[in-house]
């Protein structure tokens, strides 16, 4: 049918442009966040790209849902604004004729969003957790990046290195401040090398430098010049992180009967399903009166999107706190959304097409006039 073919084409083009625009925004925000994590010393500079990739994957389900909602909203609004909808009505196609093409458009994207929400998003979150924890549990000197101050995990030592070699074994212009038992020790050196002893212990061996010792209870300090000075580096032991509920495997969530696990499962399944509900809601929300110009329906559409998203979050909290059953909380948001959809479609069709009562009343009036 020509109508469905045109609608599928327009929805596909609109979805491509919308998805690229939203994904660009997500990547930009994730990049800023990744750079901030690296600047704060929470991840390695070399892990910024991986952290960016995994952060982007975790937001794909939300991007897919927004793509469906905004695409339907823009396509149907354009049809109203350019009086194309009036032509379809004249051809005998009511507003409900858009439901089938919208469902065929939303279902594949819902499946893709579901795969990301259930499997890939938790995996990406675990990878980011491992990246951060692996870096935090590395040896102290391994965390240091050229031109940045780095503090050890216990806060007793601060490193600064101006330049380093590609293998991070040779360093230049080193600054080390250590505080222990009320004593401050400042060591500065023109360069050094990271050396591993046969027993596995690692040392930062500095050459041609100066050491300053300062007691907090005294006003003077001791100065010592050295040709070689070794600082023992604390080893880092990597332990795989215990994934939170957001990063837990779907099989573990299904086997867990706690409220938190059920709430996380509800969110993973409810988020992709919202693409279908919001896609249907976008049909009546797209109404634009071409004579009145732009309407406020876009503003109300955004309000309904935030309302539905918050309703899903509230349902998750209820399940997590055992205030509602899983099945009731899972059905409630889509049910509310579908009820609003049917009510709005009824109102739009009532305005566009006279109701049965109005047509009967008109027929009776005309009949009475003819009899008179």
Long-range contacts (C-beta under 8 A, 24 or more apart in sequence): 3-88, 3-91, 3-93, 3-97, 3-101, 4-100, 4-101, 7-75, 7-98, 7-101, 7-102, 8-101, 8-104, 8-105, 10-75, 10-78, 11-71, 11-72, 11-75, 11-101, 11-102, 11-105, 12-105, 14-70, 14-71, 14-74, 14-75, 15-67, 15-68, 15-71, 15-105, 15-109, 18-66, 18-67, 18-70, 18-71, 18-74, 19-63, 19-64, 19-67, 22-63, 22-66, 22-67, 23-56, 23-63, 26-56, 26-59, 26-63, 27-52, 27-56, 30-55, 30-56, 30-59, 37-132, 39-148, 41-143, 41-148, 41-150, 41-151, 42-132, 42-135, 42-136, 43-131, 43-132, 43-135, 44-131, 44-135, 44-143, 44-145, 45-145, 47-131, 47-135, 50-127, 50-131, 51-128, 51-131, 53-124, 54-124, 54-125, 54-127, 54-128, 54-131, 55-124, 55-128, 57-116, 57-120, 57-121, 57-124, 58-121, 58-124, 58-125, 58-128, 60-113, 60-116, 60-120, 60-121, 61-113, 61-114, 61-116, 61-117, 61-121, 61-271, 61-272, 62-271, 64-109, 64-110, 64-112, 64-113, 64-116, 64-272, 64-275, 65-113, 65-271, 65-272, 65-274, 65-275, 65-278, 66-305, 67-109, 68-105, 68-106, 68-109, 68-110, 68-275, 68-276, 68-278, 68-279, 69-275, 69-278, 69-279, 69-281, 69-282, 69-301, 69-305, 70-282, 71-105, 72-102, 72-105, 72-106, 72-279, 72-282, 72-283, 72-286, 73-282, 73-285, 73-286, 73-298, 73-301, 74-286, 75-286, 76-282, 76-283, 76-286, 77-286, 77-288, 77-297, 77-298, 79-286, 80-286, 80-287, 80-288, 80-289, 80-290, 81-288, 81-290, 81-294, 82-290, 83-290, 89-352, 94-349, 94-352, 94-353, 95-283, 95-284, 95-345, 95-348, 95-349, 95-352, 96-345, 96-349, 98-283, 99-280, 99-283, 102-279, 102-280, 102-282, 102-283, 103-276, 103-279, 103-280, 105-279, 106-275, 106-276, 106-279, 106-280, 107-276, 109-275, 110-272, 110-273, 110-275, 110-276, 111-272, 113-271, 113-272, 113-275, 114-269, 114-272, 114-273, 117-268, 117-269, 117-271, 117-272, 118-250, 118-268, 118-269, 119-250, 121-268, 122-243, 122-246, 122-247, 122-248, 122-249, 122-250, 122-268, 123-247, 125-243, 125-244, 125-246, 125-247, 126-241, 126-243, 126-247, 129-241, 129-243, 129-244, 129-247, 130-240, 130-241, 133-238, 133-239, 133-240, 133-241, 134-238, 137-236, 137-237, 137-238, 137-239, 138-236, 138-238, 139-202, 139-233, 139-234, 139-235, 139-236, 140-233, 140-234, 140-236, 141-194, 141-202, 141-204, 141-233, 142-168, 142-236, 152-234, 156-180, 168-194, 169-193, 169-194, 170-194, 171-204, 174-204, 174-206, 174-209, 176-204, 176-206, 176-231, 182-215, 182-216, 182-217, 183-213, 183-214, 183-215, 183-216, 184-212, 184-213, 184-214, 184-215, 184-216, 185-211, 185-212, 185-213, 185-214, 186-211, 186-212, 186-214, 187-211, 187-212, 187-229, 187-231, 189-229, 194-233, 195-230, 200-235, 201-232, 201-233, 201-235, 202-232, 202-233, 202-235, 203-230, 203-231, 203-232, 203-233, 204-230, 204-231, 204-233, 205-229, 205-230, 205-231, 206-230, 206-231, 259-319, 259-320, 259-321, 259-322, 260-320, 262-319, 262-320, 262-326, 263-316, 263-317, 263-319, 263-320, 264-316, 264-320, 265-326, 266-315, 266-316, 266-319, 266-326, 266-329, 266-330, 267-312, 267-313, 267-316, 269-330, 270-312, 270-315, 270-316, 270-330, 270-333, 270-334, 271-312, 273-334, 274-308, 274-309, 274-312, 274-333, 274-334, 274-337, 277-308, 277-333, 277-334, 277-337, 277-338, 277-341, 278-305, 278-308, 278-337, 280-337, 280-338, 280-341, 281-308, 281-337, 281-340, 281-341, 281-344, 283-341, 283-345, 284-341, 284-344, 284-345, 284-347, 284-348, 285-344, 287-348, 304-340, 308-333, 308-336, 308-337, 311-336
